[in-house]
Amino acid sequence: MIGVGIDAVDIDRFRSTLERSPRMADRLFTASELELAARRADTAAVLAARFAVREATMKALGVGLGAFDFKDVSVVSSESGRPVLNVQGRARDLARECGVSAWHVSITHTEHLAMAVVTAE
């Protein structure tokens, strides 16, 4: 095990931030993540969970904000619906330096809180 990261995001606060800065979503999320969120009843909850994944990934790598671009980490779904971490760019480079060979991600949310756990092995 190389690292474990966990993060929680207040969905209402995240929603307010997106409403104040609508272009922020384009800076943080990939086109496929935005398309998925647009198809869901609560777009902010989906995006808050994916933001938590980015923060949890930073923690699993032992780095802070600015170590890689937010779009360097994204979540795609396997055929079964399981979330899969997609790591590219500087995040991929950091992961290689740390010896990461596999990622595991779990995402959940309630009405008010989105959470993610990421492990790097």
Backbone as XML, in Angstrom:
<?xml version="1.0"?>
<chain id="A" units="angstrom">
  <residue number="1" name="MET">
    <atom name="N" x="0.846" y="-1.172" z="0.000"/>
    <atom name="CA" x="0.000" y="0.000" z="0.000"/>
    <atom name="C" x="0.898" y="1.244" z="0.000"/>
  </residue>
  <residue number="2" name="ILE">
    <atom name="N" x="0.633" y="2.132" z="-0.932"/>
    <atom name="CA" x="1.407" y="3.372" z="-1.013"/>
    <atom name="C" x="0.708" y="4.503" z="-0.270"/>
  </residue>
  <residue number="3" name="GLY">
    <atom name="N" x="-0.603" y="4.562" z="-0.394"/>
    <atom name="CA" x="-1.312" y="5.621" z="0.304"/>
    <atom name="C" x="-2.812" y="5.456" z="0.255"/>
  </residue>
  <residue number="4" name="VAL">
    <atom name="N" x="-3.472" y="6.087" z="1.225"/>
    <atom name="CA" x="-4.929" y="6.119" z="1.298"/>
    <atom name="C" x="-5.334" y="7.567" z="1.476"/>
  </residue>
  <residue number="5" name="GLY">
    <atom name="N" x="-6.347" y="7.971" z="0.738"/>
    <atom name="CA" x="-6.870" y="9.324" z="0.894"/>
    <atom name="C" x="-8.376" y="9.272" z="1.038"/>
  </residue>
  <residue number="6" name="ILE">
    <atom name="N" x="-8.904" y="10.184" z="1.841"/>
    <atom name="CA" x="-10.348" y="10.297" z="2.016"/>
    <atom name="C" x="-10.705" y="11.781" z="1.990"/>
  </residue>
  <residue number="7" name="ASP">
    <atom name="N" x="-11.853" y="12.086" z="1.433"/>
    <atom name="CA" x="-12.289" y="13.470" z="1.431"/>
    <atom name="C" x="-13.805" y="13.520" z="1.479"/>
  </residue>
  <residue number="8" name="ALA">
    <atom name="N" x="-14.329" y="14.570" z="2.087"/>
    <atom name="CA" x="-15.769" y="14.797" z="2.172"/>
    <atom name="C" x="-16.062" y="16.217" z="1.708"/>
  </residue>
  <residue number="9" name="VAL">
    <atom name="N" x="-17.141" y="16.370" z="0.963"/>
    <atom name="CA" x="-17.529" y="17.676" z="0.428"/>
    <atom name="C" x="-18.979" y="17.946" z="0.806"/>
  </residue>
  <residue number="10" name="ASP">
    <atom name="N" x="-19.232" y="19.117" z="1.372"/>
    <atom name="CA" x="-20.579" y="19.557" z="1.682"/>
    <atom name="C" x="-21.271" y="19.899" z="0.361"/>
  </residue>
  <residue number="11" name="ILE">
    <atom name="N" x="-22.304" y="19.165" z="0.004"/>
    <atom name="CA" x="-22.944" y="19.323" z="-1.308"/>
    <atom name="C" x="-23.588" y="20.696" z="-1.466"/>
  </residue>
  <residue number="12" name="ASP">
    <atom name="N" x="-24.280" y="21.192" z="-0.455"/>
    <atom name="CA" x="-24.919" y="22.507" z="-0.574"/>
    <atom name="C" x="-23.886" y="23.616" z="-0.767"/>
  </residue>
  <residue number="13" name="ARG">
    <atom name="N" x="-22.795" y="23.519" z="-0.063"/>
    <atom name="CA" x="-21.721" y="24.511" z="-0.221"/>
    <atom name="C" x="-21.110" y="24.419" z="-1.621"/>
  </residue>
  <residue number="14" name="PHE">
    <atom name="N" x="-20.905" y="23.194" z="-2.105"/>
    <atom name="CA" x="-20.357" y="23.002" z="-3.445"/>
    <atom name="C" x="-21.336" y="23.545" z="-4.493"/>
  </residue>
  <residue number="15" name="ARG">
    <atom name="N" x="-22.622" y="23.286" z="-4.303"/>
    <atom name="CA" x="-23.656" y="23.794" z="-5.206"/>
    <atom name="C" x="-23.607" y="25.323" z="-5.265"/>
  </residue>
  <residue number="16" name="SER">
    <atom name="N" x="-23.495" y="25.961" z="-4.115"/>
    <atom name="CA" x="-23.417" y="27.430" z="-4.063"/>
    <atom name="C" x="-22.191" y="27.946" z="-4.806"/>
  </residue>
  <residue number="17" name="THR">
    <atom name="N" x="-21.071" y="27.260" z="-4.647"/>
    <atom name="CA" x="-19.844" y="27.655" z="-5.342"/>
    <atom name="C" x="-20.033" y="27.555" z="-6.849"/>
  </residue>
  <residue number="18" name="LEU">
    <atom name="N" x="-20.649" y="26.466" z="-7.322"/>
    <atom name="CA" x="-20.898" y="26.297" z="-8.751"/>
    <atom name="C" x="-21.856" y="27.369" z="-9.275"/>
  </residue>
  <residue number="19" name="GLU">
    <atom name="N" x="-22.841" y="27.751" z="-8.471"/>
    <atom name="CA" x="-23.785" y="28.792" z="-8.892"/>
    <atom name="C" x="-23.106" y="30.149" z="-8.986"/>
  </residue>
  <residue number="20" name="ARG">
    <atom name="N" x="-22.178" y="30.433" z="-8.065"/>
    <atom name="CA" x="-21.440" y="31.704" z="-8.098"/>
    <atom name="C" x="-20.428" y="31.747" z="-9.239"/>
  </residue>
  <residue number="21" name="SER">
    <atom name="N" x="-19.846" y="30.604" z="-9.555"/>
    <atom name="CA" x="-18.797" y="30.517" z="-10.582"/>
    <atom name="C" x="-19.116" y="29.371" z="-11.540"/>
  </residue>
  <residue number="22" name="PRO">
    <atom name="N" x="-20.081" y="29.558" z="-12.433"/>
    <atom name="CA" x="-20.521" y="28.457" z="-13.296"/>
    <atom name="C" x="-19.425" y="27.863" z="-14.181"/>
  </residue>
  <residue number="23" name="ARG">
    <atom name="N" x="-18.448" y="28.647" z="-14.574"/>
    <atom name="CA" x="-17.375" y="28.130" z="-15.435"/>
    <atom name="C" x="-16.389" y="27.248" z="-14.666"/>
  </residue>
  <residue number="24" name="MET">
    <atom name="N" x="-16.472" y="27.276" z="-13.348"/>
    <atom name="CA" x="-15.572" y="26.471" z="-12.539"/>
    <atom name="C" x="-15.706" y="24.985" z="-12.874"/>
  </residue>
  <residue number="25" name="ALA">
    <atom name="N" x="-16.913" y="24.526" z="-13.136"/>
    <atom name="CA" x="-17.125" y="23.108" z="-13.444"/>
    <atom name="C" x="-16.305" y="22.696" z="-14.662"/>
  </residue>
  <residue number="26" name="ASP">
    <atom name="N" x="-16.216" y="23.559" z="-15.663"/>
    <atom name="CA" x="-15.431" y="23.236" z="-16.862"/>
    <atom name="C" x="-13.944" y="23.161" z="-16.562"/>
  </residue>
  <residue number="27" name="ARG">
    <atom name="N" x="-13.492" y="23.904" z="-15.559"/>
    <atom name="CA" x="-12.071" y="23.875" z="-15.187"/>
    <atom name="C" x="-11.724" y="22.658" z="-14.340"/>
  </residue>
  <residue number="28" name="LEU">
    <atom name="N" x="-12.708" y="22.104" z="-13.638"/>
    <atom name="CA" x="-12.450" y="21.003" z="-12.709"/>
    <atom name="C" x="-12.724" y="19.618" z="-13.271"/>
  </residue>
  <residue number="29" name="PHE">
    <atom name="N" x="-13.699" y="19.514" z="-14.170"/>
    <atom name="CA" x="-14.200" y="18.200" z="-14.566"/>
    <atom name="C" x="-14.064" y="17.955" z="-16.063"/>
  </residue>
  <residue number="30" name="THR">
    <atom name="N" x="-13.938" y="16.678" z="-16.413"/>
    <atom name="CA" x="-13.848" y="16.290" z="-17.811"/>
    <atom name="C" x="-15.233" y="16.367" z="-18.455"/>
  </residue>
  <residue number="31" name="ALA">
    <atom name="N" x="-15.241" y="16.376" z="-19.768"/>
    <atom name="CA" x="-16.510" y="16.431" z="-20.507"/>
    <atom name="C" x="-17.398" y="15.244" z="-20.161"/>
  </residue>
  <residue number="32" name="SER">
    <atom name="N" x="-16.824" y="14.064" z="-20.029"/>
    <atom name="CA" x="-17.645" y="12.887" z="-19.708"/>
    <atom name="C" x="-18.237" y="12.972" z="-18.307"/>
  </residue>
  <residue number="33" name="GLU">
    <atom name="N" x="-17.495" y="13.536" z="-17.358"/>
    <atom name="CA" x="-18.046" y="13.710" z="-16.008"/>
    <atom name="C" x="-19.183" y="14.718" z="-16.017"/>
  </residue>
  <residue number="34" name="LEU">
    <atom name="N" x="-19.026" y="15.801" z="-16.773"/>
    <atom name="CA" x="-20.085" y="16.811" z="-16.864"/>
    <atom name="C" x="-21.329" y="16.247" z="-17.542"/>
  </residue>
  <residue number="35" name="GLU">
    <atom name="N" x="-21.129" y="15.413" z="-18.563"/>
    <atom name="CA" x="-22.270" y="14.779" z="-19.241"/>
    <atom name="C" x="-23.014" y="13.843" z="-18.294"/>
  </residue>
  <residue number="36" name="LEU">
    <atom name="N" x="-22.278" y="13.060" z="-17.530"/>
    <atom name="CA" x="-22.905" y="12.165" z="-16.555"/>
    <atom name="C" x="-23.702" y="12.966" z="-15.540"/>
  </residue>
  <residue number="37" name="ALA">
    <atom name="N" x="-23.104" y="14.007" z="-15.003"/>
    <atom name="CA" x="-23.772" y="14.819" z="-13.982"/>
    <atom name="C" x="-25.043" y="15.459" z="-14.525"/>
  </residue>
  <residue number="38" name="ALA">
    <atom name="N" x="-25.013" y="15.887" z="-15.775"/>
    <atom name="CA" x="-26.181" y="16.539" z="-16.384"/>
    <atom name="C" x="-27.362" y="15.581" z="-16.514"/>
  </residue>
  <residue number="39" name="ARG">
    <atom name="N" x="-27.075" y="14.279" z="-16.563"/>
    <atom name="CA" x="-28.147" y="13.277" z="-16.692"/>
    <atom name="C" x="-28.732" y="12.870" z="-15.342"/>
  </residue>
  <residue number="40" name="ARG">
    <atom name="N" x="-28.146" y="13.333" z="-14.272"/>
    <atom name="CA" x="-28.592" y="12.943" z="-12.928"/>
    <atom name="C" x="-29.496" y="14.017" z="-12.319"/>
  </residue>
  <residue number="41" name="ALA">
    <atom name="N" x="-30.318" y="13.595" z="-11.382"/>
    <atom name="CA" x="-31.262" y="14.515" z="-10.743"/>
    <atom name="C" x="-30.554" y="15.621" z="-9.973"/>
  </residue>
  <residue number="42" name="ASP">
    <atom name="N" x="-29.460" y="15.292" z="-9.321"/>
    <atom name="CA" x="-28.725" y="16.292" z="-8.540"/>
    <atom name="C" x="-27.297" y="16.403" z="-9.076"/>
  </residue>
  <residue number="43" name="THR">
    <atom name="N" x="-27.121" y="17.288" z="-10.032"/>
    <atom name="CA" x="-25.823" y="17.504" z="-10.676"/>
    <atom name="C" x="-24.752" y="17.845" z="-9.659"/>
  </residue>
  <residue number="44" name="ALA">
    <atom name="N" x="-25.076" y="18.708" z="-8.712"/>
    <atom name="CA" x="-24.084" y="19.146" z="-7.726"/>
    <atom name="C" x="-23.580" y="17.987" z="-6.885"/>
  </residue>
  <residue number="45" name="ALA">
    <atom name="N" x="-24.448" y="17.047" z="-6.532"/>
    <atom name="CA" x="-24.028" y="15.900" z="-5.720"/>
    <atom name="C" x="-23.034" y="15.031" z="-6.487"/>
  </residue>
  <residue number="46" name="VAL">
    <atom name="N" x="-23.304" y="14.805" z="-7.768"/>
    <atom name="CA" x="-22.411" y="13.987" z="-8.598"/>
    <atom name="C" x="-21.048" y="14.661" z="-8.716"/>
  </residue>
  <residue number="47" name="LEU">
    <atom name="N" x="-21.047" y="15.962" z="-8.981"/>
    <atom name="CA" x="-19.789" y="16.684" z="-9.141"/>
    <atom name="C" x="-19.042" y="16.827" z="-7.816"/>
  </residue>
  <residue number="48" name="ALA">
    <atom name="N" x="-19.764" y="17.023" z="-6.725"/>
    <atom name="CA" x="-19.115" y="17.112" z="-5.413"/>
    <atom name="C" x="-18.389" y="15.812" z="-5.090"/>
  </residue>
  <residue number="49" name="ALA">
    <atom name="N" x="-19.006" y="14.680" z="-5.417"/>
    <atom name="CA" x="-18.366" y="13.387" z="-5.171"/>
    <atom name="C" x="-17.097" y="13.245" z="-6.005"/>
  </residue>
  <residue number="50" name="ARG">
    <atom name="N" x="-17.151" y="13.702" z="-7.242"/>
    <atom name="CA" x="-15.972" y="13.613" z="-8.097"/>
    <atom name="C" x="-14.883" y="14.597" z="-7.677"/>
  </residue>
  <residue number="51" name="PHE">
    <atom name="N" x="-15.278" y="15.721" z="-7.111"/>
    <atom name="CA" x="-14.292" y="16.631" z="-6.549"/>
    <atom name="C" x="-13.611" y="15.976" z="-5.349"/>
  </residue>
  <residue number="52" name="ALA">
    <atom name="N" x="-14.398" y="15.291" z="-4.525"/>
    <atom name="CA" x="-13.829" y="14.570" z="-3.372"/>
    <atom name="C" x="-12.818" y="13.526" z="-3.832"/>
  </residue>
  <residue number="53" name="VAL">
    <atom name="N" x="-13.062" y="12.902" z="-4.983"/>
    <atom name="CA" x="-12.113" y="11.921" z="-5.523"/>
    <atom name="C" x="-10.771" y="12.585" z="-5.812"/>
  </residue>
  <residue number="54" name="ARG">
    <atom name="N" x="-10.798" y="13.778" z="-6.383"/>
    <atom name="CA" x="-9.558" y="14.480" z="-6.703"/>
    <atom name="C" x="-8.770" y="14.796" z="-5.428"/>
  </residue>
  <residue number="55" name="GLU">
    <atom name="N" x="-9.467" y="15.282" z="-4.422"/>
    <atom name="CA" x="-8.821" y="15.601" z="-3.149"/>
    <atom name="C" x="-8.282" y="14.331" z="-2.484"/>
  </residue>
  <residue number="56" name="ALA">
    <atom name="N" x="-9.055" y="13.262" z="-2.514"/>
    <atom name="CA" x="-8.613" y="12.006" z="-1.903"/>
    <atom name="C" x="-7.396" y="11.440" z="-2.646"/>
  </residue>
  <residue number="57" name="THR">
    <atom name="N" x="-7.341" y="11.644" z="-3.961"/>
    <atom name="CA" x="-6.191" y="11.187" z="-4.739"/>
    <atom name="C" x="-4.936" y="11.946" z="-4.334"/>
  </residue>
  <residue number="58" name="MET">
    <atom name="N" x="-5.077" y="13.256" z="-4.139"/>
    <atom name="CA" x="-3.923" y="14.046" z="-3.676"/>
    <atom name="C" x="-3.418" y="13.508" z="-2.340"/>
  </residue>
  <residue number="59" name="LYS">
    <atom name="N" x="-4.337" y="13.212" z="-1.451"/>
    <atom name="CA" x="-3.958" y="12.700" z="-0.136"/>
    <atom name="C" x="-3.306" y="11.323" z="-0.240"/>
  </residue>
  <residue number="60" name="ALA">
    <atom name="N" x="-3.818" y="10.476" z="-1.122"/>
    <atom name="CA" x="-3.229" y="9.142" z="-1.294"/>
    <atom name="C" x="-1.801" y="9.238" z="-1.818"/>
  </residue>
  <residue number="61" name="LEU">
    <atom name="N" x="-1.531" y="10.277" z="-2.620"/>
    <atom name="CA" x="-0.177" y="10.488" z="-3.141"/>
    <atom name="C" x="0.697" y="11.306" z="-2.193"/>
  </residue>
  <residue number="62" name="GLY">
    <atom name="N" x="0.102" y="11.837" z="-1.137"/>
    <atom name="CA" x="0.860" y="12.631" z="-0.171"/>
    <atom name="C" x="1.230" y="14.003" z="-0.677"/>
  </residue>
  <residue number="63" name="VAL">
    <atom name="N" x="0.397" y="14.569" z="-1.553"/>
    <atom name="CA" x="0.659" y="15.896" z="-2.103"/>
    <atom name="C" x="-0.528" y="16.811" z="-1.827"/>
  </residue>
  <residue number="64" name="GLY">
    <atom name="N" x="-0.326" y="18.102" z="-2.037"/>
    <atom name="CA" x="-1.386" y="19.064" z="-1.808"/>
    <atom name="C" x="-1.868" y="19.708" z="-3.097"/>
  </residue>
  <residue number="65" name="LEU">
    <atom name="N" x="-2.737" y="20.701" z="-2.929"/>
    <atom name="CA" x="-3.268" y="21.433" z="-4.075"/>
    <atom name="C" x="-2.142" y="21.991" z="-4.932"/>
  </residue>
  <residue number="66" name="GLY">
    <atom name="N" x="-2.313" y="21.915" z="-6.230"/>
    <atom name="CA" x="-1.325" y="22.448" z="-7.151"/>
    <atom name="C" x="-0.314" y="21.423" z="-7.622"/>
  </residue>
  <residue number="67" name="ALA">
    <atom name="N" x="-0.280" y="20.257" z="-7.003"/>
    <atom name="CA" x="0.672" y="19.223" z="-7.414"/>
    <atom name="C" x="0.330" y="18.695" z="-8.805"/>
  </residue>
  <residue number="68" name="PHE">
    <atom name="N" x="-0.951" y="18.711" z="-9.135"/>
    <atom name="CA" x="-1.403" y="18.331" z="-10.477"/>
    <atom name="C" x="-2.707" y="19.054" z="-10.776"/>
  </residue>
  <residue number="69" name="ASP">
    <atom name="N" x="-3.050" y="19.092" z="-12.055"/>
    <atom name="CA" x="-4.289" y="19.749" z="-12.478"/>
    <atom name="C" x="-5.487" y="18.902" z="-12.075"/>
  </residue>
  <residue number="70" name="PHE">
    <atom name="N" x="-6.597" y="19.547" z="-11.757"/>
    <atom name="CA" x="-7.788" y="18.803" z="-11.348"/>
    <atom name="C" x="-8.246" y="17.829" z="-12.423"/>
  </residue>
  <residue number="71" name="LYS">
    <atom name="N" x="-8.142" y="18.216" z="-13.694"/>
    <atom name="CA" x="-8.576" y="17.325" z="-14.774"/>
    <atom name="C" x="-7.617" y="16.166" z="-15.007"/>
  </residue>
  <residue number="72" name="ASP">
    <atom name="N" x="-6.477" y="16.146" z="-14.316"/>
    <atom name="CA" x="-5.558" y="15.012" z="-14.421"/>
    <atom name="C" x="-6.149" y="13.763" z="-13.777"/>
  </residue>
  <residue number="73" name="VAL">
    <atom name="N" x="-7.165" y="13.944" z="-12.939"/>
    <atom name="CA" x="-7.835" y="12.830" z="-12.273"/>
    <atom name="C" x="-9.315" y="12.903" z="-12.631"/>
  </residue>
  <residue number="74" name="SER">
    <atom name="N" x="-9.852" y="11.782" z="-13.045"/>
    <atom name="CA" x="-11.278" y="11.732" z="-13.346"/>
    <atom name="C" x="-11.814" y="10.357" z="-12.993"/>
  </residue>
  <residue number="75" name="VAL">
    <atom name="N" x="-13.120" y="10.240" z="-13.012"/>
    <atom name="CA" x="-13.769" y="8.980" z="-12.692"/>
    <atom name="C" x="-14.584" y="8.535" z="-13.902"/>
  </residue>
  <residue number="76" name="VAL">
    <atom name="N" x="-14.361" y="7.305" z="-14.306"/>
    <atom name="CA" x="-15.175" y="6.677" z="-15.339"/>
    <atom name="C" x="-15.834" y="5.459" z="-14.699"/>
  </residue>
  <residue number="77" name="SER">
    <atom name="N" x="-16.823" y="4.928" z="-15.377"/>
    <atom name="CA" x="-17.513" y="3.751" z="-14.841"/>
    <atom name="C" x="-17.178" y="2.528" z="-15.661"/>
  </residue>
  <residue number="78" name="SER">
    <atom name="N" x="-16.943" y="1.424" z="-14.967"/>
    <atom name="CA" x="-16.745" y="0.151" z="-15.657"/>
    <atom name="C" x="-18.109" y="-0.304" z="-16.176"/>
  </residue>
  <residue number="79" name="GLU">
    <atom name="N" x="-18.120" y="-1.382" z="-16.950"/>
    <atom name="CA" x="-19.385" y="-1.905" z="-17.469"/>
    <atom name="C" x="-20.355" y="-2.264" z="-16.346"/>
  </residue>
  <residue number="80" name="SER">
    <atom name="N" x="-19.822" y="-2.678" z="-15.215"/>
    <atom name="CA" x="-20.675" y="-3.052" z="-14.084"/>
    <atom name="C" x="-21.166" y="-1.826" z="-13.308"/>
  </residue>
  <residue number="81" name="GLY">
    <atom name="N" x="-20.615" y="-0.642" z="-13.633"/>
    <atom name="CA" x="-20.986" y="0.574" z="-12.919"/>
    <atom name="C" x="-20.000" y="0.967" z="-11.839"/>
  </residue>
  <residue number="82" name="ARG">
    <atom name="N" x="-19.004" y="0.109" z="-11.600"/>
    <atom name="CA" x="-17.987" y="0.391" z="-10.582"/>
    <atom name="C" x="-17.180" y="1.614" z="-11.006"/>
  </residue>
  <residue number="83" name="PRO">
    <atom name="N" x="-16.939" y="2.558" z="-10.084"/>
    <atom name="CA" x="-16.113" y="3.717" z="-10.439"/>
    <atom name="C" x="-14.650" y="3.301" z="-10.624"/>
  </residue>
  <residue number="84" name="VAL">
    <atom name="N" x="-14.042" y="3.865" z="-11.651"/>
    <atom name="CA" x="-12.649" y="3.573" z="-11.968"/>
    <atom name="C" x="-11.911" y="4.903" z="-12.058"/>
  </residue>
  <residue number="85" name="LEU">
    <atom name="N" x="-10.768" y="4.974" z="-11.398"/>
    <atom name="CA" x="-9.965" y="6.196" z="-11.411"/>
    <atom name="C" x="-9.145" y="6.254" z="-12.689"/>
  </residue>
  <residue number="86" name="ASN">
    <atom name="N" x="-9.224" y="7.383" z="-13.367"/>
    <atom name="CA" x="-8.421" y="7.636" z="-14.558"/>
    <atom name="C" x="-7.411" y="8.722" z="-14.178"/>
  </residue>
  <residue number="87" name="VAL">
    <atom name="N" x="-6.117" y="8.391" z="-14.263"/>
    <atom name="CA" x="-5.062" y="9.312" z="-13.839"/>
    <atom name="C" x="-4.160" y="9.590" z="-15.037"/>
  </residue>
  <residue number="88" name="GLN">
    <atom name="N" x="-3.922" y="10.875" z="-15.322"/>
    <atom name="CA" x="-3.081" y="11.260" z="-16.455"/>
    <atom name="C" x="-2.236" y="12.473" z="-16.085"/>
  </residue>
  <residue number="89" name="GLY">
    <atom name="N" x="-1.434" y="12.948" z="-17.013"/>
    <atom name="CA" x="-0.650" y="14.169" z="-16.812"/>
    <atom name="C" x="0.279" y="14.107" z="-15.613"/>
  </residue>
  <residue number="90" name="ARG">
    <atom name="N" x="0.358" y="15.232" z="-14.892"/>
    <atom name="CA" x="1.259" y="15.307" z="-13.734"/>
    <atom name="C" x="0.867" y="14.332" z="-12.633"/>
  </residue>
  <residue number="91" name="ALA">
    <atom name="N" x="-0.432" y="14.056" z="-12.488"/>
    <atom name="CA" x="-0.859" y="13.080" z="-11.476"/>
    <atom name="C" x="-0.313" y="11.699" z="-11.811"/>
  </residue>
  <residue number="92" name="ARG">
    <atom name="N" x="-0.342" y="11.325" z="-13.084"/>
    <atom name="CA" x="0.216" y="10.040" z="-13.509"/>
    <atom name="C" x="1.719" y="10.008" z="-13.251"/>
  </residue>
  <residue number="93" name="ASP">
    <atom name="N" x="2.399" y="11.122" z="-13.553"/>
    <atom name="CA" x="3.841" y="11.181" z="-13.320"/>
    <atom name="C" x="4.178" y="11.017" z="-11.841"/>
  </residue>
  <residue number="94" name="LEU">
    <atom name="N" x="3.426" y="11.697" z="-10.973"/>
    <atom name="CA" x="3.637" y="11.558" z="-9.531"/>
    <atom name="C" x="3.386" y="10.124" z="-9.078"/>
  </residue>
  <residue number="95" name="ALA">
    <atom name="N" x="2.329" y="9.527" z="-9.598"/>
    <atom name="CA" x="1.994" y="8.154" z="-9.227"/>
    <atom name="C" x="3.114" y="7.196" z="-9.637"/>
  </residue>
  <residue number="96" name="ARG">
    <atom name="N" x="3.653" y="7.396" z="-10.816"/>
    <atom name="CA" x="4.763" y="6.542" z="-11.269"/>
    <atom name="C" x="5.981" y="6.712" z="-10.371"/>
  </residue>
  <residue number="97" name="GLU">
    <atom name="N" x="6.281" y="7.968" z="-9.996"/>
    <atom name="CA" x="7.418" y="8.226" z="-9.100"/>
    <atom name="C" x="7.241" y="7.516" z="-7.760"/>
  </residue>
  <residue number="98" name="CYS">
    <atom name="N" x="5.996" y="7.428" z="-7.309"/>
    <atom name="CA" x="5.700" y="6.764" z="-6.033"/>
    <atom name="C" x="5.597" y="5.249" z="-6.169"/>
  </residue>
  <residue number="99" name="GLY">
    <atom name="N" x="5.573" y="4.754" z="-7.399"/>
    <atom name="CA" x="5.465" y="3.319" z="-7.624"/>
    <atom name="C" x="4.052" y="2.778" z="-7.635"/>
  </residue>
  <residue number="100" name="VAL">
    <atom name="N" x="3.064" y="3.632" z="-7.883"/>
    <atom name="CA" x="1.669" y="3.180" z="-7.900"/>
    <atom name="C" x="1.440" y="2.270" z="-9.106"/>
  </residue>
  <residue number="101" name="SER">
    <atom name="N" x="0.908" y="1.090" z="-8.849"/>
    <atom name="CA" x="0.594" y="0.156" z="-9.929"/>
    <atom name="C" x="-0.906" y="-0.073" z="-10.075"/>
  </residue>
  <residue number="102" name="ALA">
    <atom name="N" x="-1.679" y="0.313" z="-9.063"/>
    <atom name="CA" x="-3.133" y="0.122" z="-9.115"/>
    <atom name="C" x="-3.825" y="1.149" z="-8.217"/>
  </residue>
  <residue number="103" name="TRP">
    <atom name="N" x="-5.024" y="1.499" z="-8.610"/>
    <atom name="CA" x="-5.858" y="2.442" z="-7.855"/>
    <atom name="C" x="-7.170" y="1.757" z="-7.490"/>
  </residue>
  <residue number="104" name="HIS">
    <atom name="N" x="-7.736" y="2.173" z="-6.365"/>
    <atom name="CA" x="-9.069" y="1.735" z="-5.969"/>
    <atom name="C" x="-9.811" y="2.977" z="-5.483"/>
  </residue>
  <residue number="105" name="VAL">
    <atom name="N" x="-11.069" y="3.107" z="-5.875"/>
    <atom name="CA" x="-11.849" y="4.280" z="-5.490"/>
    <atom name="C" x="-13.249" y="3.862" z="-5.081"/>
  </residue>
  <residue number="106" name="SER">
    <atom name="N" x="-13.745" y="4.511" z="-4.051"/>
    <atom name="CA" x="-15.115" y="4.319" z="-3.615"/>
    <atom name="C" x="-15.736" y="5.698" z="-3.417"/>
  </residue>
  <residue number="107" name="ILE">
    <atom name="N" x="-16.947" y="5.855" z="-3.932"/>
    <atom name="CA" x="-17.643" y="7.147" z="-3.877"/>
    <atom name="C" x="-19.028" y="6.913" z="-3.278"/>
  </residue>
  <residue number="108" name="THR">
    <atom name="N" x="-19.463" y="7.846" z="-2.444"/>
    <atom name="CA" x="-20.815" y="7.778" z="-1.909"/>
    <atom name="C" x="-21.295" y="9.193" z="-1.613"/>
  </residue>
  <residue number="109" name="HIS">
    <atom name="N" x="-22.602" y="9.340" z="-1.511"/>
    <atom name="CA" x="-23.116" y="10.626" z="-1.046"/>
    <atom name="C" x="-24.498" y="10.450" z="-0.432"/>
  </residue>
  <residue number="110" name="THR">
    <atom name="N" x="-24.765" y="11.335" z="0.493"/>
    <atom name="CA" x="-26.083" y="11.439" z="1.094"/>
    <atom name="C" x="-26.713" y="12.705" z="0.521"/>
  </residue>
  <residue number="111" name="GLU">
    <atom name="N" x="-27.778" y="13.144" z="1.095"/>
    <atom name="CA" x="-28.412" y="14.380" z="0.637"/>
    <atom name="C" x="-27.494" y="15.585" z="0.838"/>
  </residue>
  <residue number="112" name="HIS">
    <atom name="N" x="-26.633" y="15.536" z="1.855"/>
    <atom name="CA" x="-25.830" y="16.703" z="2.212"/>
    <atom name="C" x="-24.313" y="16.526" z="2.068"/>
  </residue>
  <residue number="113" name="LEU">
    <atom name="N" x="-23.830" y="15.303" z="1.991"/>
    <atom name="CA" x="-22.396" y="15.065" z="2.030"/>
    <atom name="C" x="-21.972" y="14.071" z="0.956"/>
  </residue>
  <residue number="114" name="ALA">
    <atom name="N" x="-20.901" y="14.441" z="0.226"/>
    <atom name="CA" x="-20.300" y="13.533" z="-0.761"/>
    <atom name="C" x="-18.940" y="13.116" z="-0.221"/>
  </residue>
  <residue number="115" name="MET">
    <atom name="N" x="-18.624" y="11.826" z="-0.372"/>
    <atom name="CA" x="-17.351" y="11.314" z="0.157"/>
    <atom name="C" x="-16.687" y="10.404" z="-0.859"/>
  </residue>
  <residue number="116" name="ALA">
    <atom name="N" x="-15.364" y="10.373" z="-0.780"/>
    <atom name="CA" x="-14.576" y="9.479" z="-1.624"/>
    <atom name="C" x="-13.395" y="8.953" z="-0.843"/>
  </residue>
  <residue number="117" name="VAL">
    <atom name="N" x="-13.067" y="7.695" z="-1.118"/>
    <atom name="CA" x="-11.868" y="7.071" z="-0.578"/>
    <atom name="C" x="-11.079" y="6.558" z="-1.776"/>
  </residue>
  <residue number="118" name="VAL">
    <atom name="N" x="-9.789" y="6.873" z="-1.795"/>
    <atom name="CA" x="-8.902" y="6.428" z="-2.862"/>
    <atom name="C" x="-7.703" y="5.729" z="-2.219"/>
  </residue>
  <residue number="119" name="THR">
    <atom name="N" x="-7.371" y="4.559" z="-2.745"/>
    <atom name="CA" x="-6.140" y="3.888" z="-2.310"/>
    <atom name="C" x="-5.219" y="3.720" z="-3.507"/>
  </residue>
  <residue number="120" name="ALA">
    <atom name="N" x="-3.942" y="3.882" z="-3.228"/>
    <atom name="CA" x="-2.905" y="3.688" z="-4.233"/>
    <atom name="C" x="-2.061" y="2.518" z="-3.766"/>
  </residue>
  <residue number="121" name="GLU">
    <atom name="N" x="-1.890" y="1.547" z="-4.642"/>
    <atom name="CA" x="-1.043" y="0.402" z="-4.270"/>
    <atom name="C" x="0.060" y="0.212" z="-5.285"/>
  </residue>
</chain>
